[in-house]
Amino acid sequence: MAIEGKSEDRPGRIRLGMVGGGRDAFIGGVHRIASRIDDHFELAAGCFSSTPEKSRASGADLGLPEDRVYGDFVAMAKREARLKAGIEAVAIVTPNHMHFAAAREFLKRGIHVICDKPLTSSLADAKKLARLAEASDALFVLTHNYTGYPMVRQAREMVAAGDLGVVRVVQVEYAQDWLTEATEATGQKQASWRTDPARSGAGGSTGDIGTHAFNLASFVTGLRLESLSADLHTFVAGRRLDDNAHVMLRFEGGARGMLWSSQVAPGNENTLRLRVYGSKGGLEWAQEDPNYLWFTPFGEPKRLITRAGAGSGTAAGRVSRVPPGHPEGYLEGFATIYAEAARAIQARRAGRPVDPEVLHPTVQDGLQGVALVDACVRSSKRNGAWVTLAL
C-alpha cells in the first residue's frame, strides 16, 4: 500500500491560487481540502468572487495577505505571473461559464491550470480552450475526481490487462434527488446557477453529472464513443435545462452502452454506478460504497476486491493512503487528482518527463465531456436520432 505525500516526493509545496470558491461556495472548500491532504500545495493567492468586497472577505477568512487577494482574475493572473514567488498553479472553481475566460488568462502566462468540470459551458469555448492548453507550456488538469478512487484505478487496470476479455457492454448511471422540486426558485445558490443556461451551459443533469458518468466509463474501459442516441427531459415545471437523461451509446469496436443521469430520482443522494461486461467476466462499482469492487469471471462466483486487501493491484495501491478497513472516499479521490497534478508539476520543475503512472483527466477529456452534452442536446431535439460528437 502506498502512502501519499512522502517528503522525498515533495520538493517544496506548490504555490496555488484560486479563482472562485469564496464564502458560501461548496466546491471551493473541497478543492482547498483536497489540495492539502497530501501536503503538495499551499494556497497563496486568490480571486474568490466576482464581487471585490466578497473576495477580500473570503481571502481574510483564509488568512491570505491583502495584497494577494484580487478583485478580478485578469489582474490576478498579470500580477502573479510577474511576482518572483507568484503562484505556480491555479484552481478554477467558478460556475461553468467562467472557466474559459479564467483558464485562458493563466494558461497564456504559463501558470498551470486545475479546472473544475465540465470544461466550459459551450462546445465552441471548449474547442478554443483545448487549443490554448495544447499550445501552452502549462499543464491543464480537469478535476473529474472519481477517476482518483483506488477501486476505479483497479477496475481500469483489470480491463487493460484483459481480465474481462473483450468489452461488450458498459452501463453507467449517476442519480441524485436534490432537484426533485424547484429548488432553484428558493434562491438556493447551487441550484440557481446549475439550472441557468447562461451559467451552466446547454446541459442540466447531463452537464453537471452526466459528464462525470461518461468520463468514468471512458476512463475505466478506454473505449471511444462512436455515436449516441439521447432522450433528455425536464420534469420540473419552469426549469430551463434537463433534469433527467437516458442515453444509448455505441463505442468504436462494437461495444454498446447506456448512460442515465438524473437529479429528480428520490432516494438517490449521489448514486454513481458503473458496470462493465466483457467476453470473460464483469465488474461492478458504486461510488457510495467506493472501497469495494465486484469481479465476476464468467461461470464463477462473484469475487469481492477491496481497496487495500487481497486482489487489489498496484494501480489501487499507489493512490491508497490508509490501512485496510478504513474507508477512503470523496475527499481522498479529489486529493488523488491534486496529488497527480503535483507530480506532473514537480516533474516540470525538475525538467524531467512525467512518470507514465501519473494519471489525471486532461483538457481533451474535458472537450469530450462538453461534446457529449452538445451531442445529447442535438440528438434529443431530433427525437433520439443517432449523432456523433462534433469534435
RAURVEN-V109673 format. One record per backbone hydrogen bond with DSSP energy under -1.0 kcal/mol. NH is the residue of the N-H (numbers start at 1). CO is the residue of the C=O. Records with the same first field share a line. If there is no record, write none. Layout:
NH: CO ; CO
This chain:
2: 317
9: 6
10: 7
12: 10
14: 40
16: 42
17: 89
19: 91
20: 47
22: 48
25: 22
30: 26
31: 27
32: 28
33: 29
34: 30
35: 31
37: 33
39: 36
41: 35
42: 14
44: 16
45: 16
46: 68
47: 18
55: 51
56: 52
57: 53
58: 54
59: 55
60: 56
61: 57
62: 58
63: 60
64: 59
68: 65
69: 66
70: 46
76: 72
77: 73
78: 74
79: 75
80: 76
81: 77
83: 79
86: 83
88: 15
89: 15
90: 112
91: 17
92: 114
93: 19
97: 199
98: 95
99: 96
102: 98
103: 99
104: 100
105: 101
106: 102
107: 103
108: 104
109: 106
110: 107
111: 106
112: 88
113: 139
114: 90
115: 141
116: 92
126: 122
127: 123
128: 124
129: 125
130: 126
131: 127
132: 128
133: 129
134: 130
135: 131
136: 132
141: 113
142: 361
143: 115
144: 142
145: 143
147: 144
148: 145
149: 146
153: 149
154: 150
155: 151
156: 152
157: 153
158: 154
159: 155
160: 156
161: 157
162: 159
163: 158
165: 162
168: 277
169: 277
170: 256
171: 275
172: 258
173: 273
174: 260
175: 271
176: 262
179: 263
180: 177
183: 181
185: 182
186: 183
187: 184
192: 188
193: 189
194: 190
195: 191
196: 193
199: 196
200: 196
201: 197
205: 242
208: 204
209: 205
210: 205
211: 206
213: 209
214: 210
215: 211
216: 212
217: 213
218: 214
219: 215
220: 216
221: 217
222: 218
226: 250
227: 250
228: 387
229: 248
231: 246
233: 244
239: 236
243: 233
244: 233
245: 261
246: 231
247: 259
248: 229
249: 257
250: 227
251: 255
252: 224
254: 251
256: 168
257: 249
258: 170
259: 247
260: 172
261: 245
262: 174
263: 243
265: 176
268: 265
271: 175
272: 270
273: 173
274: 285
275: 171
276: 283
277: 169
278: 281
279: 166
280: 164
282: 296
283: 276
284: 294
285: 274
287: 272
289: 286
292: 289
293: 305
294: 284
295: 303
296: 282
298: 280
300: 297
303: 295
305: 293
307: 291
312: 309
317: 313
318: 314
319: 316
320: 317
326: 323
333: 329
334: 330
335: 331
336: 332
337: 333
338: 334
339: 335
340: 336
341: 337
342: 338
343: 339
344: 340
345: 341
346: 342
347: 343
348: 344
349: 345
350: 346
352: 347
358: 355
366: 362
367: 363
368: 364
369: 365
370: 366
371: 367
372: 368
373: 369
374: 370
375: 371
376: 372
377: 373
378: 374
379: 375
380: 376
381: 377
383: 380
384: 379
385: 379
387: 228
391: 389
